[in-house]
Structures are given as structure tokens and as C-alpha cells.
């Protein structure tokens, strides 16, 4: 068996990427598509790290791989929307997660999309949508942590959210 965790000289553990994803996969999270609208049309990606930062003022944060094409669209438009999928929308997770042939704006041919305050695309029938204006971007390693002020919110009552746990959607 491959040793995935090693000890360094100062007793700090070095954890490889596979072990890291196994560890964070142990928490159940709402499956979300983060979207933005730009000069090249809508862009979006599957985000398993989209959560609240604080309630006063209402702020959200999203972690974005800096190689994700939607990041530049978010930054150019100064906005984003977090679309928490319902169980009925599980088929959208894979395409927005980069699996399959659909790229960029073509992914929006799936589902029904409207807009809220910021102009970002929002998914009709999503369990919940939180629309944000970008307040700050913090870059660490290959990730941009995008912090946004909540502008608008909508939900679909009595809709079960799609949850991701251990790499599977439930």
C-alpha cells in the first residue's frame, strides 16, 4: 500500500492530494454551480467550496481554481451567483464539473436560466440561489478565494438539495 502521509523533520504531516480530497470529502456539502455573465456570454463551474462568510453584512465566499475560465468572467463582471442544485438537477453536476463535451456557454443549454440582481445566470428550480457582487479576491497558491456581498436570494420551497459526500451526489 502506498504511503500517503509522511512525517517531516518538524513532525508536521505532509498530505498528498488524494488523501486531502478523501479528507474533505468526509463533509457533506450542497452541490453548487457558480455562474457569471460576461462579454463572451455566461460561464459556470461546479463548486464544492461555496459557503457563507458572515451574516453582518451578508457575505459569501467561493474557492475557484485560477485555471477555471469562469474566474475571469466573474472578475470582469464583478459578480457571481451560487446555484445550489436540487436532487432533480443532478444531471447538471457533471457537465459543470468539466466532464463531457460541453464547455463555456454551451453548458447553459442544459436547464432553464434566468437572472437576478447582478446579471449572473441563475438556475430556475434550484434549491436556492444566492446572488453576489464581488467585494474582495484573495489569491493563495492556485486558488482565488472570491468574497461577495449578497445582493439577492431566491429558493424553491419544499425542494430537496443535491448533496455531495465522498465524491458522490446524494
Backbone as ProteinMPNN parsed JSONL, in Angstrom:
{"seq_chain_A": "XXXXXXXXXXXXXXXXXXXXXXXXXXXXXXXXXXXXXXXXXXXXXXXXXXXXXXXXXXXXXXXXXXXXXXXXXXXXXXXXXXXXXXXXXXXXXXXXXXXXXXXXXXXXXXXXXXXXXXXXXXXXXXXXXXXXXXXXXXXXXXXXXXXXXXXXXXXXXXXXXXXXXXXXXX", "coords_chain_A": {"N_chain_A": [[0.847, -1.19, 0.0], [0.488, 2.207, -0.792], [2.243, 4.839, 0.804], [0.635, 7.534, 1.955], [0.723, 9.607, 3.7], [3.26, 11.361, 5.209], [5.871, 11.988, 7.614], [7.497, 15.019, 8.451], [10.648, 16.634, 9.263], [10.058, 18.402, 11.358], [7.895, 17.262, 12.557], [5.526, 17.842, 11.271], [2.817, 16.896, 9.296], [2.852, 15.741, 5.948], [0.616, 15.8, 3.457], [-0.653, 14.091, 0.727], [-2.332, 14.936, -2.404], [-4.468, 13.215, -3.067], [-5.142, 12.03, -0.604], [-5.855, 14.349, 0.764], [-8.232, 15.125, -0.649], [-9.831, 12.959, -0.004], [-10.12, 13.397, 2.721], [-11.487, 15.953, 2.875], [-13.729, 15.217, 1.544], [-15.243, 13.935, 3.391], [-17.062, 15.588, 4.54], [-20.392, 16.554, 4.177], [-21.708, 18.496, 1.569], [-23.623, 21.112, 0.047], [-24.358, 20.794, -3.34], [-23.182, 22.913, -5.762], [-23.484, 25.192, -8.502], [-21.523, 27.7, -9.672], [-21.982, 30.788, -11.204], [-21.506, 33.316, -13.754], [-21.825, 36.261, -15.802], [-20.526, 37.485, -18.815], [-18.712, 39.354, -21.371], [-18.326, 37.385, -23.253], [-20.487, 35.8, -22.927], [-22.38, 33.55, -20.768], [-20.738, 31.885, -18.023], [-19.753, 29.08, -16.03], [-19.167, 26.873, -13.211], [-18.775, 23.806, -11.363], [-18.882, 23.936, -7.931], [-17.579, 22.902, -4.939], [-16.88, 24.233, -2.786], [-18.397, 26.558, -1.637], [-19.669, 28.853, 0.35], [-21.053, 30.509, 3.297], [-19.656, 33.511, 4.641], [-20.037, 35.558, 6.54], [-22.806, 36.963, 8.424], [-23.378, 39.574, 8.915], [-22.079, 42.185, 7.453], [-24.203, 40.439, 5.036], [-22.357, 37.97, 3.552], [-20.718, 35.908, 1.144], [-18.479, 33.234, 0.174], [-16.372, 31.832, -2.327], [-14.309, 29.287, -3.507], [-12.077, 29.205, -6.161], [-10.456, 27.525, -8.72], [-7.64, 28.873, -10.228], [-7.241, 28.339, -12.898], [-9.697, 27.967, -13.979], [-11.939, 28.887, -16.454], [-14.191, 30.434, -15.948], [-13.521, 32.118, -13.888], [-12.281, 34.529, -14.778], [-14.448, 35.693, -16.08], [-16.133, 36.141, -13.896], [-14.587, 38.03, -12.489], [-14.349, 40.124, -14.386], [-17.038, 40.933, -14.652], [-17.613, 41.532, -12.049], [-19.246, 40.047, -10.347], [-21.164, 37.172, -9.144], [-23.164, 34.18, -9.004], [-24.412, 31.766, -6.763], [-25.653, 28.705, -7.28], [-27.485, 26.413, -5.753], [-27.962, 23.133, -6.338], [-30.941, 21.165, -6.895], [-32.205, 17.881, -6.039], [-33.416, 16.961, -8.328], [-31.893, 18.062, -10.306], [-29.506, 16.791, -10.69], [-28.212, 15.874, -12.98], [-26.889, 18.062, -14.025], [-24.544, 18.46, -12.663], [-22.221, 17.001, -13.533], [-21.567, 18.038, -16.262], [-21.01, 20.769, -15.605], [-18.98, 20.318, -13.938], [-16.907, 19.832, -15.578], [-16.894, 17.48, -16.975], [-17.516, 15.651, -19.908], [-18.594, 16.846, -23.177], [-19.497, 19.484, -23.32], [-18.63, 22.88, -23.088], [-17.826, 26.103, -21.641], [-20.16, 28.61, -22.566], [-21.911, 26.82, -23.742], [-22.728, 24.965, -21.856], [-24.915, 26.057, -20.652], [-27.063, 25.387, -22.149], [-28.307, 23.381, -20.977], [-30.837, 22.902, -18.587], [-32.93, 25.564, -17.225], [-32.481, 28.979, -17.374], [-32.359, 32.115, -15.677], [-32.088, 35.543, -14.558], [-30.867, 37.384, -11.725], [-30.334, 40.126, -9.483], [-27.526, 40.851, -9.973], [-27.042, 40.144, -12.589], [-25.931, 37.758, -13.18], [-26.255, 34.41, -14.431], [-28.96, 32.428, -13.23], [-30.233, 29.386, -11.998], [-33.339, 28.124, -12.744], [-35.622, 26.642, -10.517], [-33.701, 25.706, -8.804], [-32.547, 24.558, -5.595], [-31.742, 26.65, -4.007], [-30.614, 29.994, -4.592], [-27.999, 32.288, -4.469], [-27.14, 35.502, -4.99], [-24.426, 37.569, -5.812], [-22.22, 40.441, -5.402], [-18.877, 41.071, -6.142], [-16.597, 41.62, -3.547], [-14.004, 41.237, -2.622], [-10.93, 39.62, -3.564], [-8.853, 36.997, -2.828], [-5.758, 35.627, -3.378], [-4.286, 32.486, -3.222], [-1.842, 30.147, -3.582], [-2.823, 28.054, -6.146], [-5.368, 29.025, -6.212], [-8.235, 31.178, -6.177], [-9.87, 32.983, -3.785], [-12.947, 34.085, -3.68], [-14.804, 36.665, -2.489], [-18.046, 37.713, -1.83], [-20.652, 40.172, -1.607], [-23.941, 39.644, -0.588], [-26.574, 40.186, -2.763], [-29.069, 39.392, -3.561], [-31.522, 36.782, -3.149], [-33.009, 33.662, -3.716], [-35.29, 30.923, -3.415], [-36.52, 27.569, -3.808], [-39.256, 26.459, -2.398], [-39.752, 23.51, -0.387], [-38.046, 21.888, -1.839], [-35.702, 19.377, -2.319], [-32.275, 19.54, -1.563], [-29.363, 18.857, -3.584], [-26.798, 16.894, -2.476], [-23.317, 16.529, -1.94], [-21.12, 13.958, -1.089], [-18.306, 12.252, -0.093], [-17.382, 12.282, -2.73], [-19.577, 11.61, -4.233], [-22.868, 12.318, -5.477], [-25.843, 12.877, -3.649]], "CA_chain_A": [[0.0, 0.0, 0.0], [1.228, 3.467, -0.924], [2.242, 5.705, 1.983], [0.109, 8.816, 1.506], [1.011, 10.623, 4.707], [4.622, 11.198, 5.723], [6.265, 12.938, 8.654], [8.652, 15.849, 8.136], [11.583, 16.771, 10.384], [9.456, 19.132, 12.483], [6.705, 16.499, 12.938], [4.362, 18.289, 10.526], [2.434, 15.899, 8.308], [2.747, 16.122, 4.548], [-0.529, 15.041, 2.968], [-0.751, 14.18, -0.731], [-3.598, 15.488, -2.888], [-5.524, 12.2, -2.993], [-5.528, 11.935, 0.803], [-6.549, 15.593, 1.084], [-9.602, 15.084, -1.174], [-10.571, 11.985, 0.803], [-10.432, 14.042, 3.998], [-12.536, 16.97, 2.737], [-14.922, 14.529, 1.063], [-15.983, 13.4, 4.53], [-18.112, 16.507, 4.935], [-21.451, 16.689, 3.184], [-21.875, 19.883, 1.136], [-24.579, 21.368, -1.005], [-23.737, 20.821, -4.658], [-23.489, 24.236, -6.308], [-22.889, 25.713, -9.728], [-21.268, 29.138, -9.568], [-22.143, 31.351, -12.542], [-21.29, 34.745, -14.004], [-22.115, 36.659, -17.176], [-19.512, 38.395, -19.325], [-18.79, 39.736, -22.79], [-18.357, 36.152, -24.042], [-21.648, 35.026, -22.524], [-22.354, 33.001, -19.414], [-19.733, 30.874, -17.662], [-20.06, 28.486, -14.751], [-18.404, 25.7, -12.812], [-19.229, 23.104, -10.174], [-18.079, 24.371, -6.775], [-17.882, 22.22, -3.683], [-16.465, 25.131, -1.727], [-19.185, 27.791, -1.768], [-20.299, 28.915, 1.668], [-21.193, 31.839, 3.897], [-18.518, 34.059, 5.372], [-20.627, 36.19, 7.718], [-24.186, 37.399, 8.237], [-23.485, 41.023, 9.109], [-23.072, 42.145, 6.391], [-24.315, 39.109, 4.432], [-21.249, 37.73, 2.625], [-20.452, 34.528, 0.734], [-17.164, 33.057, -0.438], [-16.243, 30.724, -3.257], [-12.933, 28.983, -3.904], [-12.047, 28.97, -7.605], [-9.161, 27.202, -9.313], [-7.288, 30.008, -11.091], [-7.272, 27.897, -14.299], [-11.089, 27.88, -14.41], [-12.237, 30.007, -17.352], [-15.251, 31.275, -15.386], [-12.971, 33.094, -12.94], [-12.099, 35.833, -15.431], [-15.788, 36.241, -16.303], [-16.572, 36.659, -12.592], [-13.823, 39.241, -12.169], [-14.717, 41.178, -15.342], [-18.392, 41.405, -14.361], [-17.671, 41.888, -10.631], [-20.397, 39.391, -9.744], [-21.352, 35.736, -9.312], [-24.321, 33.597, -8.333], [-24.248, 30.396, -6.292], [-26.879, 27.968, -7.558], [-27.483, 25.129, -5.055], [-28.796, 22.24, -7.135], [-31.927, 20.286, -6.275], [-31.976, 16.485, -6.423], [-33.906, 16.793, -9.698], [-30.935, 18.677, -11.232], [-28.23, 16.071, -10.551], [-27.573, 15.711, -14.293], [-26.106, 19.259, -14.356], [-23.28, 18.472, -11.913], [-21.09, 16.524, -14.346], [-21.119, 18.991, -17.283], [-20.416, 21.955, -14.996], [-17.762, 19.832, -13.297], [-15.885, 19.65, -16.609], [-16.99, 16.167, -17.612], [-18.334, 15.675, -21.119], [-18.178, 17.673, -24.311], [-19.959, 20.868, -23.237], [-17.69, 23.835, -22.496], [-18.221, 27.51, -21.662], [-21.568, 28.993, -22.65], [-22.718, 25.682, -24.192], [-23.276, 24.272, -20.693], [-26.173, 26.695, -20.283], [-28.153, 24.808, -22.937], [-28.936, 22.462, -20.03], [-31.58, 23.624, -17.554], [-33.596, 26.814, -17.566], [-31.711, 30.011, -16.681], [-32.863, 33.489, -15.639], [-31.102, 36.414, -13.906], [-31.279, 38.166, -10.557], [-29.825, 41.499, -9.405], [-26.198, 41.119, -10.537], [-26.989, 39.794, -14.006], [-25.392, 36.404, -13.312], [-27.289, 33.403, -14.702], [-29.435, 31.646, -12.094], [-30.934, 28.186, -12.433], [-34.723, 28.007, -12.309], [-35.901, 25.412, -9.806], [-32.617, 25.333, -7.886], [-32.961, 24.557, -4.192], [-31.515, 28.021, -3.571], [-29.664, 30.789, -5.375], [-27.514, 33.467, -3.765], [-26.567, 36.389, -5.995], [-23.422, 38.369, -5.101], [-21.281, 41.378, -6.022], [-17.548, 40.789, -5.604], [-16.028, 42.589, -2.618], [-12.561, 41.02, -2.459], [-10.367, 38.38, -4.083], [-7.598, 36.639, -2.154], [-5.103, 34.555, -4.121], [-3.398, 31.599, -2.481], [-1.414, 29.014, -4.384], [-3.507, 28.058, -7.44], [-6.785, 29.27, -5.935], [-8.747, 32.514, -5.863], [-10.986, 32.976, -2.835], [-13.755, 35.225, -4.109], [-15.75, 37.052, -1.447], [-19.09, 38.545, -2.414], [-21.765, 40.684, -0.789], [-25.213, 39.114, -1.072], [-27.485, 41.181, -3.324], [-30.401, 38.834, -3.743], [-31.626, 35.38, -2.782], [-34.274, 33.014, -4.05], [-35.291, 29.492, -3.133], [-37.69, 26.819, -4.236], [-39.724, 25.784, -1.188], [-40.005, 22.061, -0.405], [-37.164, 21.237, -2.81], [-34.577, 18.713, -1.661], [-30.995, 19.933, -2.156], [-28.431, 17.82, -4.001], [-25.682, 16.905, -1.542], [-22.138, 15.76, -2.318], [-20.466, 13.331, 0.055], [-17.313, 11.265, -0.524], [-17.268, 12.301, -4.18], [-20.817, 11.188, -4.879], [-24.023, 13.172, -5.197], [-26.923, 12.152, -2.969]], "C_chain_A": [[0.886, 1.244, 0.0], [1.112, 4.293, 0.349], [1.831, 7.097, 1.546], [0.354, 9.947, 2.487], [2.408, 10.344, 5.242], [4.886, 12.251, 6.779], [7.464, 13.742, 8.161], [9.499, 15.99, 9.392], [10.953, 17.472, 11.576], [8.112, 18.515, 12.91], [5.424, 17.014, 12.278], [4.063, 17.253, 9.448], [2.421, 16.509, 6.909], [1.677, 15.214, 3.948], [-0.616, 15.206, 1.455], [-2.172, 14.58, -1.134], [-4.743, 14.482, -2.794], [-6.044, 12.071, -1.557], [-6.298, 13.186, 1.233], [-8.003, 15.539, 0.621], [-10.441, 14.045, -0.449], [-11.0, 12.618, 2.123], [-11.564, 15.057, 3.857], [-13.826, 16.37, 2.196], [-15.766, 13.955, 2.182], [-17.061, 14.358, 5.04], [-19.136, 16.596, 3.816], [-21.611, 18.17, 2.844], [-22.973, 19.967, 0.084], [-23.851, 21.476, -2.333], [-24.17, 22.103, -5.367], [-22.793, 24.476, -7.637], [-22.746, 27.217, -9.529], [-21.26, 29.694, -10.984], [-21.825, 32.847, -12.563], [-21.601, 35.003, -15.471], [-21.068, 37.665, -17.612], [-19.692, 38.679, -20.796], [-18.835, 38.528, -23.716], [-19.521, 35.255, -23.649], [-21.497, 34.468, -21.123], [-21.244, 31.973, -19.248], [-20.118, 30.331, -16.296], [-19.233, 27.248, -14.487], [-19.019, 25.089, -11.558], [-18.306, 23.471, -9.02], [-18.511, 23.606, -5.536], [-17.414, 23.046, -2.5], [-17.115, 26.49, -1.974], [-20.014, 27.892, -0.496], [-20.405, 30.351, 2.174], [-19.884, 32.239, 4.578], [-19.011, 34.708, 6.663], [-22.035, 36.661, 7.38], [-24.347, 38.91, 8.314], [-22.209, 41.699, 8.664], [-23.129, 40.755, 5.759], [-23.268, 38.921, 3.322], [-21.1, 36.238, 2.365], [-19.024, 34.453, 0.217], [-17.138, 31.775, -1.248], [-14.762, 30.539, -3.553], [-12.949, 28.576, -5.364], [-10.624, 28.636, -8.031], [-8.836, 28.313, -10.31], [-7.246, 29.636, -12.568], [-8.695, 27.83, -14.846], [-11.445, 29.111, -15.235], [-13.305, 30.942, -16.787], [-14.711, 32.326, -14.432], [-12.831, 34.466, -13.591], [-13.443, 36.495, -15.716], [-16.334, 36.835, -15.015], [-15.893, 37.984, -12.294], [-14.199, 40.396, -13.086], [-16.082, 41.781, -15.024], [-18.593, 41.833, -12.925], [-18.867, 41.261, -9.917], [-20.302, 37.876, -9.893], [-22.637, 35.331, -8.601], [-23.971, 32.166, -7.941], [-25.599, 29.719, -6.44], [-26.788, 26.607, -6.879], [-28.484, 24.207, -5.758], [-29.811, 21.487, -6.28], [-31.61, 18.856, -6.723], [-32.432, 16.216, -7.851], [-32.926, 17.338, -10.739], [-29.566, 18.008, -11.194], [-27.489, 15.935, -11.879], [-26.745, 16.939, -14.714], [-24.724, 19.253, -13.704], [-22.098, 18.068, -12.798], [-20.656, 17.518, -15.428], [-20.456, 20.24, -16.705], [-19.168, 21.601, -14.196], [-16.671, 19.521, -14.3], [-15.907, 18.297, -17.285], [-17.918, 16.262, -18.824], [-17.824, 16.681, -22.123], [-18.556, 19.144, -24.19], [-18.952, 21.736, -22.49], [-18.316, 25.22, -22.512], [-19.723, 27.727, -21.67], [-22.462, 27.834, -23.072], [-23.337, 24.909, -23.026], [-24.649, 24.819, -20.31], [-27.335, 26.271, -21.172], [-28.905, 23.781, -22.086], [-29.648, 23.281, -18.961], [-32.221, 24.888, -18.097], [-32.971, 27.92, -16.715], [-32.408, 31.361, -16.774], [-31.756, 34.336, -15.011], [-31.719, 37.099, -12.709], [-30.563, 39.516, -10.609], [-28.499, 41.739, -10.131], [-26.135, 40.916, -12.049], [-26.392, 38.418, -14.244], [-26.527, 35.433, -13.62], [-27.656, 32.644, -13.43], [-30.349, 30.538, -12.612], [-32.347, 28.134, -11.856], [-34.921, 26.652, -11.634], [-34.783, 24.931, -8.897], [-33.148, 25.357, -6.459], [-32.804, 25.955, -3.604], [-30.494, 28.696, -4.447], [-29.297, 32.015, -4.551], [-26.717, 34.287, -4.772], [-25.649, 37.399, -5.301], [-22.659, 39.339, -6.006], [-19.926, 41.14, -5.36], [-17.058, 41.955, -4.745], [-14.509, 42.475, -2.538], [-12.172, 39.688, -3.077], [-9.016, 38.169, -3.403], [-6.988, 35.472, -2.926], [-4.15, 33.801, -3.22], [-3.125, 30.391, -3.358], [-2.13, 29.078, -5.738], [-4.974, 28.389, -7.332], [-7.063, 30.748, -5.71], [-9.928, 32.321, -4.916], [-11.764, 34.25, -3.127], [-14.826, 35.469, -3.058], [-16.762, 38.01, -2.056], [-20.154, 38.957, -1.418], [-23.069, 40.192, -1.415], [-26.113, 40.262, -1.508], [-28.923, 40.696, -3.345], [-30.356, 37.357, -3.399], [-32.982, 34.881, -3.243], [-34.164, 31.538, -3.703], [-36.563, 28.878, -3.679], [-38.169, 26.021, -3.024], [-39.982, 24.292, -1.425], [-39.203, 21.32, -1.475], [-35.983, 20.644, -2.066], [-33.27, 19.12, -2.344], [-30.176, 18.704, -2.554], [-27.199, 17.957, -3.122], [-24.553, 16.06, -2.102], [-21.468, 15.249, -1.053], [-19.57, 12.209, -0.466], [-17.258, 11.138, -2.054], [-18.501, 11.852, -4.941], [-21.918, 12.185, -4.55], [-25.143, 12.317, -4.646], [-28.228, 12.912, -3.078]], "O_chain_A": [[1.895, 1.312, 0.702], [0.025, 4.436, 0.909], [2.582, 7.775, 0.845], [0.206, 11.118, 2.138], [2.706, 9.231, 5.675], [4.21, 13.279, 6.833], [8.355, 13.188, 7.517], [9.113, 15.519, 10.463], [11.295, 17.154, 12.715], [7.297, 19.179, 13.55], [4.331, 16.641, 12.704], [4.975, 16.79, 8.763], [2.023, 17.66, 6.726], [1.828, 13.992, 3.94], [-0.648, 16.329, 0.953], [-3.091, 14.565, -0.315], [-5.87, 14.86, -2.474], [-7.253, 12.011, -1.334], [-7.274, 13.094, 1.978], [-8.91, 15.863, 1.387], [-11.648, 14.231, -0.293], [-12.118, 12.397, 2.587], [-12.512, 15.027, 4.642], [-14.9, 16.948, 2.369], [-16.896, 13.528, 1.945], [-17.88, 13.982, 5.878], [-18.779, 16.701, 2.643], [-21.646, 19.009, 3.744], [-23.216, 19.021, -0.665], [-22.841, 22.172, -2.438], [-25.361, 22.352, -5.55], [-21.67, 24.026, -7.865], [-23.722, 27.916, -9.255], [-20.608, 29.138, -11.867], [-21.87, 33.533, -11.542], [-21.635, 34.077, -16.281], [-20.752, 38.595, -16.871], [-20.695, 38.297, -21.399], [-19.326, 38.628, -24.841], [-19.54, 34.075, -24.0], [-20.598, 34.862, -20.38], [-20.861, 31.285, -20.195], [-20.736, 31.032, -15.495], [-18.67, 26.648, -15.403], [-19.697, 25.771, -10.79], [-17.087, 23.332, -9.125], [-19.673, 23.66, -5.135], [-17.533, 22.622, -1.35], [-16.48, 27.431, -2.45], [-20.945, 27.115, -0.288], [-19.903, 31.283, 1.547], [-19.116, 31.389, 5.027], [-18.478, 34.449, 7.742], [-22.413, 36.748, 6.212], [-25.338, 39.46, 7.834], [-21.287, 41.784, 9.475], [-22.197, 39.968, 5.927], [-23.289, 39.609, 2.302], [-21.326, 35.413, 3.25], [-18.426, 35.47, -0.136], [-17.783, 30.782, -0.911], [-14.046, 31.505, -3.817], [-13.728, 27.713, -5.769], [-9.692, 29.383, -7.735], [-9.671, 28.656, -11.147], [-7.217, 30.526, -13.418], [-8.884, 27.654, -16.05], [-11.277, 30.242, -14.778], [-13.317, 32.127, -17.117], [-15.378, 33.332, -14.187], [-13.231, 35.468, -12.998], [-13.571, 37.714, -15.608], [-16.931, 37.911, -15.032], [-16.545, 38.948, -11.893], [-14.352, 41.527, -12.624], [-16.266, 42.995, -15.115], [-19.618, 42.43, -12.594], [-19.435, 41.856, -9.002], [-19.483, 37.36, -10.653], [-23.131, 36.036, -7.722], [-23.316, 31.446, -8.695], [-26.574, 30.114, -5.801], [-26.085, 25.726, -7.374], [-29.687, 24.467, -5.771], [-29.574, 21.209, -5.105], [-30.845, 18.646, -7.664], [-31.89, 15.333, -8.516], [-33.107, 17.101, -11.933], [-28.574, 18.599, -11.62], [-26.259, 15.886, -11.894], [-25.974, 16.854, -15.671], [-23.829, 19.97, -14.152], [-21.072, 18.749, -12.797], [-19.466, 17.822, -15.51], [-19.458, 20.72, -17.243], [-18.392, 22.48, -13.821], [-15.618, 19.003, -13.927], [-15.026, 17.994, -18.089], [-18.978, 16.885, -18.758], [-16.766, 17.286, -21.947], [-17.987, 19.977, -24.895], [-18.484, 21.381, -21.409], [-19.225, 25.488, -23.298], [-20.461, 27.119, -20.896], [-23.66, 27.855, -22.789], [-24.371, 24.264, -23.198], [-25.454, 24.109, -19.706], [-28.461, 26.73, -20.985], [-30.009, 23.364, -22.439], [-29.093, 24.268, -18.478], [-32.071, 25.232, -19.269], [-32.932, 27.819, -15.488], [-32.976, 31.71, -17.809], [-30.609, 33.895, -14.938], [-32.921, 37.364, -12.67], [-30.226, 39.99, -11.694], [-28.364, 42.738, -10.838], [-25.256, 41.467, -12.711], [-26.346, 37.952, -15.383], [-27.641, 35.608, -13.127], [-26.784, 32.262, -12.649], [-31.13, 30.738, -13.542], [-32.532, 28.104, -10.639], [-34.438, 25.633, -12.128], [-34.894, 23.869, -8.285], [-34.088, 26.09, -6.152], [-33.627, 26.394, -2.802], [-29.602, 28.042, -4.988], [-30.166, 32.695, -4.006], [-25.732, 33.807, -5.335], [-26.046, 38.016, -4.313], [-22.477, 39.095, -7.199], [-19.849, 41.02, -4.137], [-17.098, 43.114, -5.158], [-13.809, 43.479, -2.405], [-12.967, 38.748, -3.113], [-8.156, 39.049, -3.407], [-7.636, 34.441, -3.106], [-3.313, 34.395, -2.54], [-4.041, 29.707, -3.814], [-2.034, 30.102, -6.416], [-5.752, 28.083, -8.236], [-6.249, 31.473, -5.137], [-10.866, 31.583, -5.218], [-11.295, 35.354, -2.853], [-15.646, 34.597, -2.772], [-16.397, 38.987, -2.71], [-20.512, 38.204, -0.512], [-23.271, 40.31, -2.623], [-26.385, 41.185, -0.74], [-29.865, 41.47, -3.172], [-29.285, 36.751, -3.361], [-33.98, 35.597, -3.167], [-33.071, 30.973, -3.698], [-37.542, 29.566, -3.97], [-37.555, 25.018, -2.662], [-40.375, 23.877, -2.515], [-39.618, 20.266, -1.959], [-35.335, 21.327, -1.273], [-33.167, 19.052, -3.569], [-30.287, 17.646, -1.936], [-26.618, 19.04, -3.039], [-24.793, 14.998, -2.675], [-21.272, 15.985, -0.085], [-20.026, 11.326, -1.193], [-17.11, 10.043, -2.597], [-18.467, 11.729, -6.165], [-21.911, 12.814, -3.492], [-25.375, 11.195, -5.097], [-29.251, 12.458, -2.566]]}, "name": "protein", "num_of_chains": 1, "seq": "XXXXXXXXXXXXXXXXXXXXXXXXXXXXXXXXXXXXXXXXXXXXXXXXXXXXXXXXXXXXXXXXXXXXXXXXXXXXXXXXXXXXXXXXXXXXXXXXXXXXXXXXXXXXXXXXXXXXXXXXXXXXXXXXXXXXXXXXXXXXXXXXXXXXXXXXXXXXXXXXXXXXXXXXXX"}
